[in-house]
Structures are given as C-alpha cells and as structure tokens.
Amino acid sequence: SADEEGNETQKQFITWDSLVITLRDENEDDDIGIRSVTISSSLDEMEFVYYGTDAELTATLDGFQEDDVYTVQWMYSSDEGENFYNIEEANELTYTFSVMPDNIENIWRIVIILLPKE
C-alpha cells in the first residue's frame, strides 16, 4: 500500500501495546534505568492475511539487565482496550495465535513486571 504521496507504507494487521511495571521497595535508592519493550509480528511483511494464518508476536526487551528478574503475561482486549484479559499459559516473550474472525480486531498486550532484586 502507499500513503498520500505514493510512498510505500507497511500494513499492520494487528494492534498491540506493552507495559513495563517495576516493583521495588520504597526504601530502594538504586537508579533502575529505563526499560522498554518492542513488539514485532510475523505478519509485518505480509500483503494479505487469511483466517487461520498463525501470527507470532515477539517482544524484545530493551534496557533490561542480565540479572533482572521479571514475569511475562500476554493479554488481549476485544473491546477496543476497555478491558484486558490474561491469556492462559502465555508467559514467554513470544506468543502465537491463529488469526480468526473473532480475534482479528483484538488489541494484544504484553505486561512485563520487573521484580525487586533480592
């Protein structure tokens, strides 16, 4: 596809966002640095997506330290982001689902909770 000036644009078939939550003691004084998450999709380069196509979402952690301890939870919203629901057993940095009529308009979210260091 192309924008108004005729430049090639990338289609995005699915929508996602991410959250990084840091849990820490109120007395903790360390500079925790900035951490973020970048999400990519296996559908990024596709011209068309058919129902039944597997979509793989991959989260890349930016600014995380080697000794960081964190949890991962993928979620979805089927009501334009009003409510998000945990996806059972979706606790890795990659999540795969089949594109179907009932989820094509979902918003997908990954929540990374950075736990206090012991």
C-alpha distances in whole Angstrom, upper triangle without the diagonal:
4,7,10,11,9,8,6,6,7,7,11,13,16,18,21,23,26,30,33,36,39,43,46,49,50,52,50,50,47,44,42,39,35,33,30,27,24,22,19,18,18,15,13,11,11,8,11,14,17,20,23,20,22,20,22,22,24,26,27,30,30,34,35,39,40,43,41,41,39,38,34,33,30,29,27,27,26,27,25,27,30,32,31,33,34,32,35,36,32,34,33,30,28,27,26,25,24,21,23,23,25,23,19,20,22,22,24,26,28,31,33,37,39,42,45,47,50
4,7,8,5,5,4,5,8,9,13,15,18,19,22,24,27,31,33,37,40,43,46,50,50,52,50,49,47,44,41,38,35,33,30,28,24,23,21,20,21,18,15,14,14,12,15,18,21,24,26,24,25,23,25,24,26,27,28,31,31,34,36,39,41,44,42,42,40,39,36,35,32,31,29,29,28,29,26,28,31,33,32,34,36,35,38,38,35,36,35,32,30,29,28,28,27,24,26,26,28,26,22,22,24,24,25,27,30,33,34,38,40,43,46,48,51
4,5,5,5,7,6,10,11,14,16,19,19,22,23,27,30,32,36,39,42,45,48,48,51,49,48,46,42,40,37,34,32,29,27,24,23,22,21,22,19,17,16,17,15,17,20,23,26,28,26,27,25,26,25,27,28,28,31,30,33,36,39,41,44,41,42,40,39,36,35,32,31,29,28,28,28,25,27,30,32,32,34,35,35,38,39,35,37,35,32,31,30,30,29,29,26,27,27,29,27,23,22,24,24,25,27,29,32,34,37,39,43,45,47,51
4,6,7,10,10,13,14,17,20,22,22,25,26,29,32,35,38,41,45,47,51,51,53,51,50,48,45,43,40,36,35,32,30,27,27,25,25,26,23,21,20,21,19,21,23,26,29,32,29,31,28,30,29,30,31,32,34,33,36,39,42,44,47,44,45,43,42,39,38,35,34,32,31,30,30,27,29,32,34,34,37,38,38,42,42,39,40,39,36,34,34,33,33,32,29,30,29,31,29,26,25,27,26,28,30,32,35,37,40,42,46,48,50,54
4,6,9,10,14,16,19,22,24,24,27,28,31,34,36,40,42,46,48,52,52,54,52,51,48,45,43,40,36,36,32,31,28,28,26,26,27,24,21,21,22,20,22,25,28,31,34,31,32,30,31,30,31,32,32,34,33,36,39,42,44,47,45,46,44,43,40,40,37,36,34,34,33,33,30,31,35,37,37,39,41,40,44,44,40,42,40,37,35,35,35,35,34,31,33,32,34,32,28,28,30,29,31,32,34,37,38,42,43,47,49,51,54
4,6,9,12,14,18,20,23,24,26,28,31,34,37,40,43,46,49,52,53,55,52,52,49,46,44,41,37,36,33,31,28,27,25,25,25,22,20,18,19,17,20,23,26,29,31,29,30,28,29,29,30,31,31,34,33,36,39,42,44,47,45,46,43,43,40,39,36,36,34,33,33,33,30,32,35,37,37,39,40,39,43,43,39,41,39,36,34,34,33,33,32,29,31,31,33,31,27,27,29,29,30,32,34,37,38,42,43,47,49,51,54
4,6,10,13,16,19,21,22,24,26,28,32,34,37,40,44,46,49,50,52,49,48,46,43,41,37,34,33,29,28,24,24,22,22,22,20,17,16,17,16,19,22,25,28,30,27,28,26,27,26,27,28,28,30,30,33,35,38,40,43,41,43,40,40,37,36,34,34,32,32,32,32,29,30,34,36,35,37,38,37,40,41,37,38,36,33,31,31,31,31,30,28,30,30,32,30,26,26,28,27,28,29,31,34,35,39,40,44,46,47,51
4,7,10,13,16,19,20,22,24,26,30,32,36,38,42,45,48,49,51,48,48,45,42,39,36,33,31,28,26,22,21,19,19,19,16,13,12,13,12,15,18,22,25,27,24,25,23,24,23,24,25,26,28,28,31,33,37,38,41,39,40,38,38,34,34,31,31,29,30,30,30,27,29,32,34,33,35,35,34,38,38,34,35,33,30,28,28,27,28,27,25,27,27,29,27,23,24,25,25,25,27,29,32,33,37,38,42,44,46,49
4,6,10,13,15,16,18,20,23,26,29,32,35,39,41,45,46,48,45,45,42,39,37,34,30,28,25,23,19,18,16,16,17,14,11,10,12,11,14,16,20,23,25,22,22,20,21,20,21,22,23,26,25,29,31,34,36,39,36,37,35,34,31,30,27,27,26,26,26,27,24,25,29,30,29,31,32,31,34,34,31,32,30,27,25,25,25,25,24,22,24,24,26,24,20,20,22,21,22,23,25,28,30,33,35,38,41,43,46
4,6,10,12,13,15,17,20,24,26,30,33,36,39,43,44,46,43,43,40,37,35,32,28,26,23,20,17,15,13,12,13,10,7,7,9,9,12,13,17,20,21,18,19,16,17,16,18,19,20,23,23,27,28,32,33,36,34,34,32,31,28,27,24,24,23,23,24,25,22,23,27,28,26,28,29,28,31,31,27,28,26,23,22,21,21,21,21,19,21,22,24,21,17,18,19,18,19,20,22,25,27,31,32,36,39,40,43
4,6,9,11,14,16,20,23,26,29,33,36,39,43,44,46,44,44,41,38,36,33,29,27,23,21,17,15,13,11,12,9,7,8,8,7,9,10,14,16,18,16,17,14,16,15,17,19,20,23,24,28,29,33,34,36,34,35,32,30,27,26,22,22,20,21,20,22,19,21,24,25,24,26,26,25,29,29,25,27,26,23,21,20,19,19,18,15,18,18,20,17,14,14,16,16,17,19,21,24,26,30,32,36,39,40,44
4,6,7,10,13,16,20,23,26,29,32,36,39,40,43,41,41,39,36,33,31,27,24,21,18,15,12,10,9,11,8,6,9,9,10,10,10,14,15,17,14,15,12,13,12,15,16,18,21,22,26,27,30,32,34,31,31,28,27,24,22,19,19,17,17,17,19,16,17,21,22,20,22,23,22,25,25,22,24,22,20,18,17,16,16,16,13,16,16,17,14,11,11,13,12,13,15,17,21,23,27,29,32,35,37,40
4,7,10,14,17,21,24,27,30,33,37,40,41,44,42,42,40,38,35,33,29,26,23,19,17,14,12,9,10,7,8,10,9,10,9,8,11,12,14,12,12,10,12,12,15,17,19,22,24,28,28,32,33,35,32,32,29,27,23,22,18,17,15,15,15,17,15,16,20,20,19,20,21,20,23,24,21,23,22,20,17,16,14,13,13,10,12,13,14,11,8,9,10,11,12,15,17,21,23,27,29,33,36,38,41
4,7,10,14,17,21,23,27,30,33,37,38,41,39,39,37,35,32,30,27,24,20,17,15,11,10,8,10,8,9,12,12,13,12,10,13,13,14,12,12,9,11,10,13,15,17,20,22,25,26,29,31,32,30,29,26,24,20,18,14,14,11,12,12,14,12,13,17,17,15,17,18,16,20,21,18,20,19,17,15,13,13,11,12,9,11,12,13,9,7,7,7,7,8,11,14,17,20,23,26,29,33,35,38
4,7,11,14,18,20,24,27,30,34,35,38,36,36,35,32,29,27,24,21,18,15,13,10,11,10,13,11,11,15,15,16,16,14,16,16,17,16,15,12,13,10,13,14,16,18,20,23,24,28,29,31,28,27,24,22,18,17,13,12,10,10,11,12,10,10,14,15,13,15,16,16,20,21,17,19,19,17,15,14,14,14,15,12,14,15,14,11,9,8,7,5,6,9,12,15,18,21,24,27,30,33,36
4,7,11,14,17,20,23,27,30,31,34,32,33,31,29,26,24,21,18,14,11,10,8,9,10,13,13,13,16,17,19,19,17,19,19,19,17,16,12,12,9,11,11,14,15,17,20,21,24,26,27,24,23,20,18,15,13,10,10,9,10,12,13,11,10,14,14,12,13,14,14,18,18,15,16,16,14,13,12,13,13,15,14,16,17,16,12,12,10,8,5,4,5,8,11,14,17,20,23,27,29,32
4,7,11,13,17,20,23,27,28,31,28,29,27,25,22,21,17,15,11,9,9,8,11,12,16,16,15,19,20,22,22,20,23,22,23,21,19,15,15,11,12,10,13,13,15,17,18,22,24,25,21,21,18,17,14,12,10,10,10,11,14,15,12,10,13,13,11,14,14,15,18,19,15,16,16,14,14,14,16,16,19,18,20,21,19,16,15,14,11,8,6,5,7,9,11,15,17,20,24,26,29
4,7,10,13,16,20,23,24,27,25,26,24,22,19,18,14,11,8,6,8,8,11,13,17,18,17,21,23,25,25,23,25,25,25,23,21,17,15,12,11,9,11,11,12,15,15,18,20,21,18,18,14,13,11,10,9,10,11,13,16,17,15,12,15,14,12,14,13,14,17,18,14,14,14,12,13,13,16,17,20,20,22,23,22,18,18,17,14,11,8,5,5,6,8,11,13,17,20,22,26
4,6,10,13,16,20,21,23,21,22,21,19,16,15,12,10,8,8,10,11,15,17,21,22,21,25,26,29,29,27,29,28,28,26,24,20,19,15,14,11,12,11,12,14,14,17,19,20,16,16,12,12,10,10,10,11,13,14,18,18,17,13,15,15,12,14,14,15,18,18,15,14,15,13,15,16,19,20,23,23,25,26,24,21,21,20,17,13,11,8,6,5,6,8,11,14,17,19,23
4,7,10,13,17,18,20,18,19,17,16,12,12,10,7,7,7,11,13,16,19,22,24,23,27,29,31,32,30,32,31,31,29,26,23,20,17,15,12,12,10,11,11,11,14,16,16,13,12,10,10,10,11,12,13,16,18,21,22,20,17,19,18,15,17,15,17,19,19,16,14,15,13,16,17,21,22,26,26,28,30,28,24,25,23,20,17,15,11,9,6,5,6,7,11,13,16,19
4,7,10,13,15,17,16,17,16,15,12,13,11,10,10,11,15,16,20,22,26,27,27,30,32,35,35,33,35,34,33,32,29,26,23,20,18,15,15,13,14,14,12,15,17,16,13,12,9,10,11,12,14,15,17,19,23,23,22,18,19,18,16,17,16,18,20,20,17,15,16,15,19,19,23,25,28,29,30,32,29,26,27,26,22,19,17,13,11,7,6,5,6,9,11,14,17
4,6,10,12,14,12,13,12,12,9,11,10,9,11,13,17,19,23,25,28,30,30,33,35,38,38,36,38,37,36,35,32,29,26,23,21,17,17,14,14,13,11,13,16,14,11,10,9,11,12,14,17,18,21,23,26,27,26,22,23,21,19,20,19,21,22,22,20,17,18,17,21,22,26,28,31,32,34,35,33,30,31,29,26,23,20,17,14,11,8,6,5,6,8,11,14
4,7,9,12,10,13,13,13,11,13,14,13,15,17,20,22,26,28,31,33,33,36,38,41,41,39,40,39,38,37,34,31,28,25,23,20,20,17,18,16,14,15,17,15,12,11,10,11,14,15,18,19,23,24,28,28,28,24,24,22,20,21,19,22,22,22,21,18,19,19,23,24,28,30,33,34,36,37,35,32,33,32,28,25,23,19,16,13,11,7,6,5,6,10,12
4,6,8,7,10,10,11,10,13,14,14,17,19,23,25,29,31,34,36,36,39,41,44,44,42,44,43,42,40,37,34,32,28,26,23,22,19,19,17,15,15,17,15,12,12,12,14,17,19,22,23,26,28,32,32,31,27,28,26,24,25,23,26,26,25,24,21,22,22,26,27,31,33,37,38,40,41,38,35,37,35,32,29,26,23,20,16,14,11,8,7,5,8,10
4,5,5,9,10,13,12,16,17,18,21,23,27,29,32,35,38,40,40,43,45,48,48,46,48,46,45,44,41,38,35,32,30,27,26,23,23,20,18,18,20,17,15,15,15,17,20,22,25,26,30,31,35,35,34,30,30,29,27,27,26,29,29,28,27,24,26,26,29,31,35,37,40,41,43,44,41,39,40,39,35,32,30,26,24,20,18,14,12,10,7,10,11
4,6,8,11,13,13,16,18,19,22,24,28,30,34,37,40,42,41,44,46,49,49,47,49,48,47,46,43,40,37,34,32,29,28,25,24,22,21,21,23,20,18,18,18,20,23,24,27,28,31,32,36,35,34,31,30,29,28,29,28,31,31,31,30,27,28,28,32,33,37,39,42,43,45,46,43,40,41,40,36,33,31,27,25,22,20,16,15,13,11,13,14
4,6,9,12,13,17,19,20,23,26,30,32,36,39,42,44,43,47,49,51,52,50,52,51,50,49,45,42,40,36,34,31,30,26,25,23,21,21,23,20,19,19,20,22,25,27,30,31,34,35,39,39,38,34,34,33,32,32,31,34,34,33,33,29,30,30,34,36,39,41,45,46,48,49,46,43,44,43,39,36,34,30,28,24,22,19,17,15,12,13,14
4,6,9,10,13,16,17,21,23,27,30,33,36,39,41,40,44,46,49,49,48,50,49,48,46,43,40,37,34,31,28,27,23,22,19,18,17,19,17,15,16,17,20,23,25,28,30,33,34,38,38,37,33,33,32,31,31,30,32,33,32,30,27,28,28,31,33,37,39,43,44,46,47,45,42,43,41,38,35,32,29,26,22,20,17,14,12,9,10,11
4,7,9,12,15,17,20,24,27,30,34,37,40,42,41,44,46,49,50,48,51,50,49,47,44,41,38,35,32,28,27,23,22,18,18,17,20,17,16,18,19,22,25,27,30,31,34,36,40,39,38,34,35,34,32,33,32,34,35,34,33,29,30,29,32,35,38,41,44,45,47,49,46,43,44,42,39,36,34,30,27,24,21,19,16,15,12,12,14
4,6,9,12,14,18,21,25,28,31,34,37,39,38,41,44,47,48,46,48,48,47,45,42,39,36,32,29,26,24,20,19,15,14,13,16,14,13,15,17,20,23,26,28,30,33,35,39,39,37,34,35,34,32,33,31,33,34,32,31,27,27,26,30,32,36,39,42,43,45,47,45,41,42,41,38,34,32,28,25,23,19,17,14,14,11,11,13
4,6,9,12,15,19,22,25,29,32,35,37,35,38,41,44,45,44,46,46,45,43,40,37,34,30,28,24,22,18,16,13,13,12,15,15,13,16,17,20,22,25,27,29,32,33,37,37,35,32,33,32,31,32,30,32,33,32,30,27,27,25,29,31,35,37,41,41,44,45,43,40,40,39,36,32,30,27,24,21,19,17,14,14,13,13,16
4,7,9,12,15,19,22,25,29,32,34,32,35,38,41,42,40,43,43,42,40,36,33,30,27,24,20,18,15,13,10,9,9,13,12,10,13,13,17,19,21,24,25,28,30,34,34,32,29,30,29,27,28,27,29,30,28,26,23,23,21,25,27,31,34,37,38,40,42,40,36,37,36,33,29,27,23,20,18,15,13,10,11,10,11,14
4,7,10,14,17,20,23,27,30,32,30,33,36,38,40,39,41,41,41,38,35,32,29,25,23,19,17,13,11,7,8,9,13,13,12,14,15,18,19,22,23,25,28,30,33,34,31,28,30,29,27,29,27,29,30,29,27,24,23,21,24,27,30,33,36,36,39,41,39,35,36,34,32,28,26,22,20,18,15,15,12,14,13,14,17
4,7,10,13,17,20,24,27,28,27,30,32,35,36,35,38,38,38,35,32,29,26,22,20,16,14,11,8,6,8,10,14,15,12,15,14,17,18,20,21,23,25,27,30,30,28,25,27,27,25,26,25,27,28,27,25,22,21,19,22,24,28,30,33,33,36,37,36,32,32,31,28,25,23,19,17,15,13,13,12,14,15,16,20
4,7,10,14,17,20,23,25,24,27,29,32,33,32,35,35,34,32,29,25,22,19,16,13,11,7,6,5,6,9,12,13,11,13,12,14,14,16,18,20,22,24,27,28,26,23,25,25,22,23,22,23,25,24,21,18,17,15,18,20,24,26,30,30,33,34,33,29,29,28,25,22,20,16,14,12,10,11,9,13,14,15,19
4,7,10,13,17,20,22,20,23,26,29,30,28,31,31,31,28,26,22,19,16,14,10,8,6,5,7,8,12,14,16,13,14,13,14,13,15,15,17,19,21,24,25,23,20,23,22,20,21,20,21,23,22,19,17,16,13,16,18,21,23,26,27,29,31,30,26,26,25,22,19,16,13,11,11,9,11,11,15,17,18,22
4,6,10,13,17,18,17,20,23,25,26,25,28,28,27,25,22,18,16,12,10,6,6,5,6,9,9,13,15,17,14,15,13,13,11,13,13,15,17,19,22,23,21,19,21,21,18,19,18,18,21,20,16,15,13,10,12,14,17,20,23,23,26,28,26,23,22,22,19,16,13,11,9,9,8,11,12,16,18,20,23
4,7,10,14,15,14,17,19,22,23,22,25,25,25,22,20,16,14,10,8,6,5,7,7,11,12,16,17,20,17,18,16,16,14,15,14,16,17,19,22,23,21,19,22,22,19,20,19,19,22,21,17,16,14,11,12,14,16,18,21,21,24,26,25,21,21,20,18,15,13,11,10,12,12,15,16,19,22,23,27
4,7,10,12,11,14,16,19,20,19,21,22,21,19,16,12,10,7,5,4,6,9,11,14,15,18,20,22,19,20,17,16,13,13,12,13,14,16,19,21,19,17,21,20,17,18,17,17,19,19,15,15,13,9,9,11,13,15,17,17,20,22,22,18,17,17,15,13,10,9,9,11,12,16,17,21,24,25,29
4,7,9,7,11,13,16,17,16,19,20,19,16,14,10,8,6,5,7,8,11,13,17,18,21,22,24,22,22,20,19,16,16,14,15,16,18,20,22,20,19,23,22,20,20,19,18,21,20,16,16,14,11,10,11,12,14,16,16,19,21,21,18,16,17,16,14,12,12,12,15,16,19,21,24,27,28,32
4,5,5,9,10,13,14,12,15,16,15,12,10,7,6,5,6,9,11,15,17,21,21,24,25,27,25,25,22,21,17,17,14,15,15,17,19,21,19,19,23,22,19,20,19,17,20,19,16,17,15,12,10,10,10,11,13,12,16,18,19,15,14,15,14,13,11,12,13,16,18,22,23,27,30,31,34
4,6,7,8,12,12,11,13,14,14,10,8,6,5,7,8,12,14,17,19,23,23,26,26,29,27,27,24,23,20,19,16,18,17,20,21,23,22,22,26,25,22,22,21,19,21,20,17,18,16,14,11,11,9,11,12,12,15,18,19,16,14,17,16,16,14,16,16,20,21,24,26,29,33,34,36
4,6,5,9,9,8,11,12,13,9,9,6,8,9,11,14,16,20,22,26,26,29,30,32,30,30,27,25,22,21,18,18,17,19,19,22,20,21,25,24,22,23,22,20,23,22,19,21,19,17,14,13,11,12,11,10,14,16,18,15,12,14,15,15,14,16,17,21,23,26,28,32,35,36,39
4,6,9,10,10,14,16,16,13,12,10,10,10,11,14,15,19,20,24,25,28,29,31,29,30,27,26,23,22,19,20,19,20,21,23,21,22,25,25,23,24,24,22,25,24,21,22,20,17,15,15,14,15,15,14,17,19,20,17,15,16,16,16,15,17,18,21,23,26,28,32,35,36,39
4,7,9,10,14,17,17,13,14,12,12,13,14,17,18,22,23,26,28,31,31,34,32,33,30,29,26,26,22,23,22,24,24,26,24,25,29,29,27,28,27,26,28,27,24,25,23,20,18,18,16,17,17,16,19,21,23,20,17,19,19,19,18,20,21,25,26,30,31,35,38,39,42
4,6,7,10,13,14,11,12,11,13,14,16,19,21,24,26,29,30,33,34,36,35,35,32,31,27,26,23,24,22,23,23,25,24,25,28,29,27,27,27,25,28,27,24,26,24,22,19,18,16,16,15,13,16,18,20,18,15,17,18,19,19,21,22,26,28,32,33,37,40,41,44
4,7,10,14,15,13,15,14,16,17,19,22,24,27,29,32,33,37,37,40,38,38,35,34,30,29,26,26,24,25,24,26,24,26,29,30,28,29,30,28,30,30,27,29,27,25,22,21,19,19,17,15,17,18,21,19,15,17,19,20,21,23,25,29,31,34,36,40,43,44,47
4,7,10,12,10,13,12,15,17,20,23,25,28,30,34,35,38,38,41,39,38,35,34,30,28,25,25,22,23,22,24,23,25,28,28,27,28,28,26,28,29,26,28,27,25,22,20,18,17,14,12,14,15,18,16,13,15,18,19,20,23,25,28,31,34,37,40,43,45,48
4,7,9,7,9,9,13,15,18,21,24,27,29,33,33,36,37,39,37,36,33,31,27,25,22,22,19,20,19,22,21,23,26,26,24,24,25,22,25,25,23,25,24,23,19,18,15,13,11,8,10,12,14,13,10,13,15,17,17,20,22,26,28,32,34,38,41,43,45
4,6,6,9,11,14,17,20,23,26,29,32,36,36,39,39,41,39,38,35,32,28,26,23,22,20,21,19,22,22,24,27,26,25,25,25,23,25,25,23,26,25,24,21,18,15,13,10,7,8,10,13,12,10,14,16,18,18,22,24,28,30,34,36,39,43,44,47
4,6,9,10,14,16,20,23,26,30,32,36,36,39,39,40,38,37,34,31,27,25,21,20,18,19,17,20,20,22,25,24,23,22,23,20,22,23,21,25,24,24,20,17,14,11,7,5,5,7,10,10,9,12,14,17,17,21,23,26,29,32,35,38,42,43,46
4,6,9,12,15,19,22,25,28,31,35,34,37,37,38,36,35,32,29,26,23,20,20,18,19,18,22,22,24,26,25,23,22,22,19,20,21,19,23,22,22,18,15,12,9,5,5,6,9,11,11,11,14,15,18,17,21,22,26,28,31,34,37,40,42,44
4,6,10,13,16,19,22,26,28,32,32,35,34,36,34,33,30,28,24,22,19,19,18,20,19,22,22,23,26,25,23,22,22,19,21,21,19,21,20,20,16,14,10,8,5,5,8,11,13,12,11,14,15,17,16,19,21,24,26,30,32,35,39,40,43
4,6,10,13,16,19,23,26,29,29,31,31,33,31,30,27,24,21,19,16,17,16,18,18,22,22,22,25,24,21,20,19,16,18,17,15,18,17,16,12,10,7,6,4,6,9,13,14,12,12,15,15,16,14,17,18,21,23,27,29,32,35,37,39
4,6,10,13,16,20,22,26,26,28,28,30,28,27,24,22,18,17,14,15,14,16,17,20,19,20,23,22,19,18,18,15,17,17,14,16,15,14,10,8,6,5,6,7,10,13,14,11,10,13,13,13,11,14,15,19,20,24,26,29,33,34,37
4,6,10,13,16,19,23,22,25,25,27,25,24,21,19,16,15,12,14,14,17,18,21,21,20,23,22,19,18,17,14,16,15,12,14,12,10,7,6,4,7,9,10,14,17,17,14,13,16,14,14,11,13,13,16,18,21,23,26,30,31,33
4,7,10,13,16,20,19,22,22,24,22,21,19,17,13,13,10,12,12,15,17,20,19,18,21,20,17,17,15,13,16,15,11,12,10,8,6,5,6,9,11,12,15,18,18,14,14,15,13,12,9,10,10,13,14,18,20,23,27,28,31
4,7,10,13,16,16,19,19,21,19,19,16,15,12,12,11,13,15,18,20,23,21,20,23,22,19,19,17,15,17,15,12,12,9,6,4,7,9,12,15,16,19,22,21,18,17,18,16,15,11,11,10,13,13,17,18,21,24,25,28
4,6,9,13,12,16,16,18,16,16,13,13,10,11,10,13,15,18,21,23,21,19,22,21,18,18,16,15,17,16,12,11,9,5,6,9,12,15,18,18,22,24,23,20,19,20,17,15,12,10,8,10,10,14,15,18,21,22,25
4,6,10,10,13,14,16,14,15,13,14,12,14,13,16,18,21,24,26,24,22,25,24,21,21,20,19,21,19,15,14,11,7,9,12,15,18,21,22,25,28,27,23,23,23,21,18,15,13,11,12,11,14,14,18,21,21,24
4,7,6,10,11,13,11,12,11,12,11,14,14,17,20,22,25,27,25,23,26,24,21,22,20,20,21,20,16,14,12,9,12,15,18,21,24,25,28,30,29,25,25,25,23,20,17,14,11,11,9,12,11,15,17,18,21
4,6,9,11,14,12,14,13,15,14,17,17,20,22,25,28,29,27,24,27,26,24,25,23,23,25,23,20,18,16,12,15,18,21,24,27,28,31,33,32,28,28,27,25,22,19,16,14,14,12,14,13,16,18,18,22
4,6,10,12,10,13,13,16,16,19,20,22,25,27,30,32,29,27,29,28,26,27,25,26,27,25,22,20,18,15,18,21,24,27,31,31,34,36,35,31,31,30,28,25,22,19,16,16,13,14,12,15,16,16,20
4,7,8,7,9,10,13,13,17,18,21,24,27,30,31,30,27,29,28,25,25,23,24,25,23,20,17,16,13,17,20,23,26,30,31,34,36,35,31,31,31,28,25,22,19,15,14,11,12,9,12,13,13,16
4,5,5,9,11,14,16,19,21,24,27,30,33,35,33,30,32,31,28,28,26,26,27,25,22,19,17,16,19,22,26,29,33,34,37,39,38,34,34,34,31,28,25,22,19,17,14,14,11,12,13,11,14
4,6,9,11,14,16,20,22,25,28,31,35,36,35,32,34,33,29,29,26,26,27,24,22,19,17,15,19,22,25,29,32,34,37,40,38,35,35,35,33,30,26,23,20,19,15,15,12,13,14,12,14
4,6,10,13,16,19,22,25,29,32,35,37,36,32,34,32,29,29,26,26,26,24,22,18,17,17,20,23,27,30,34,35,38,41,39,36,37,37,33,31,27,24,20,19,15,14,11,11,11,8,11
4,6,10,13,16,19,22,25,28,32,33,32,29,31,29,26,25,23,23,24,21,20,16,15,15,18,21,25,28,32,33,36,38,36,33,34,33,30,27,24,21,17,15,11,10,7,8,8,7,10
4,7,10,14,17,20,24,26,30,32,31,28,29,27,24,23,20,21,21,18,17,14,13,14,17,20,23,26,30,32,34,37,35,31,33,32,29,26,23,20,16,14,10,9,6,6,7,7,10
4,7,10,13,16,20,23,26,28,27,24,25,23,20,19,16,17,17,16,14,11,11,11,15,17,21,23,27,28,31,33,31,28,29,29,25,23,19,16,12,10,6,5,4,5,9,10,12
4,7,10,13,17,20,23,25,25,22,23,20,17,16,13,14,14,12,11,7,9,10,13,14,18,20,24,26,28,30,28,25,26,26,23,20,17,14,10,8,6,5,7,8,11,13,15
4,7,10,14,17,20,22,22,19,21,18,15,14,11,11,11,10,8,5,6,7,10,11,14,17,20,22,24,26,24,21,23,23,19,17,13,11,7,6,5,7,9,11,15,16,19
4,6,10,13,17,19,19,16,18,15,11,10,7,7,9,8,6,5,7,9,10,10,13,15,18,20,21,23,21,18,20,20,16,14,11,8,6,5,7,9,12,14,17,20,22
4,7,11,14,16,16,14,16,13,10,9,6,6,8,9,5,6,8,9,9,7,10,11,15,16,18,20,17,14,16,16,12,11,7,6,4,6,9,12,15,17,21,23,25
4,7,10,13,13,11,12,10,6,5,4,5,9,11,8,10,12,12,12,10,12,12,15,15,17,18,15,12,14,14,10,8,6,5,6,8,11,13,17,19,23,25,28
4,7,9,10,8,10,8,5,5,7,7,11,13,11,13,15,15,14,11,13,11,14,13,14,15,12,9,11,10,6,6,5,6,9,11,14,17,20,23,26,29,31
4,6,6,5,7,6,5,6,9,10,14,17,15,17,19,18,18,15,16,14,16,14,15,14,11,9,11,9,5,5,7,8,11,13,17,19,23,25,28,31,34
4,6,7,8,8,8,9,12,12,16,19,17,20,21,21,20,17,17,15,15,13,13,12,9,7,9,7,5,7,9,12,15,17,21,23,26,29,32,35,38
4,6,6,7,8,11,14,15,19,22,20,22,24,24,23,20,20,18,19,17,16,14,12,11,12,9,7,8,11,13,17,18,22,24,27,30,33,36,39
4,6,8,9,12,15,17,20,23,21,23,24,23,22,20,20,19,19,17,17,15,13,12,12,8,7,7,10,12,16,17,21,23,26,29,32,35,38
4,5,7,10,13,15,19,21,19,20,22,21,21,19,20,19,20,18,19,18,15,13,14,11,8,7,9,10,13,14,18,20,23,26,29,32,35
4,7,10,14,16,19,22,20,22,24,24,24,22,23,21,23,21,21,20,17,15,16,13,11,10,12,12,16,16,20,21,24,26,29,33,35
4,7,10,13,16,19,17,19,21,22,22,19,21,19,21,20,20,19,16,14,16,14,11,10,11,11,14,14,18,19,22,24,27,31,33
4,7,10,13,15,14,15,18,18,18,16,17,17,19,18,18,18,15,13,15,13,10,9,9,8,10,11,14,16,20,22,25,28,30
4,6,9,12,11,13,16,17,17,15,16,15,17,18,18,18,15,13,16,15,11,10,10,9,11,11,15,16,20,21,25,28,30
4,6,9,8,10,13,14,15,12,14,14,17,18,18,20,17,14,17,17,13,12,10,9,9,10,13,14,17,19,22,25,27
4,6,6,8,11,13,12,10,11,11,14,15,16,18,15,13,16,16,13,12,10,10,10,11,14,16,19,21,24,27,28
4,5,8,11,14,14,11,12,12,15,17,18,20,17,16,19,19,16,16,14,13,13,13,15,17,20,21,24,26,28
4,6,8,12,11,10,11,12,16,18,20,22,20,18,21,22,18,18,15,14,13,13,14,16,19,19,23,24,26
4,6,9,8,6,9,10,14,16,18,21,19,16,18,19,16,15,12,11,9,11,12,14,17,18,22,24,26
4,7,8,8,11,14,17,20,22,24,22,19,21,22,18,17,13,12,9,9,10,11,14,15,19,20,22
4,5,7,10,13,17,19,22,25,23,20,22,22,19,18,14,13,10,11,10,12,14,16,19,20,22
4,7,10,14,17,19,22,25,23,20,21,21,19,17,13,11,8,10,9,12,14,16,20,20,23
4,7,10,14,16,19,22,21,18,18,19,17,16,12,12,10,12,12,16,18,20,23,24,27
4,7,10,12,15,18,17,14,15,17,14,13,10,10,9,12,14,17,19,22,25,26,29
4,7,10,13,16,15,13,13,16,14,14,11,13,13,16,17,21,23,25,29,30,33
4,6,9,12,12,9,11,13,12,13,11,13,14,17,19,23,25,28,31,33,35
4,6,10,10,9,9,13,12,14,13,16,17,21,23,26,29,31,35,37,39
4,7,8,6,6,10,10,12,12,16,18,21,24,27,30,33,36,38,41
4,5,5,6,9,10,13,14,18,20,23,26,29,32,35,39,41,43
4,6,6,8,10,14,15,19,22,25,28,31,34,37,40,43,45
4,6,8,8,12,13,17,20,22,26,28,32,34,38,40,43
4,5,5,9,10,13,16,19,22,25,29,31,35,37,40
4,6,9,10,14,17,20,24,27,30,33,36,39,41
4,7,9,13,16,19,23,26,29,32,35,38,41
4,6,10,13,16,19,22,26,28,32,34,37
4,7,10,13,16,19,23,25,29,31,34
4,7,10,13,17,20,23,26,28,31
4,7,10,13,16,19,22,25,28
4,6,10,13,16,19,21,24
4,6,10,12,16,18,21
4,6,9,13,15,18
4,6,10,12,15
4,7,9,12
4,6,9
4,6
4
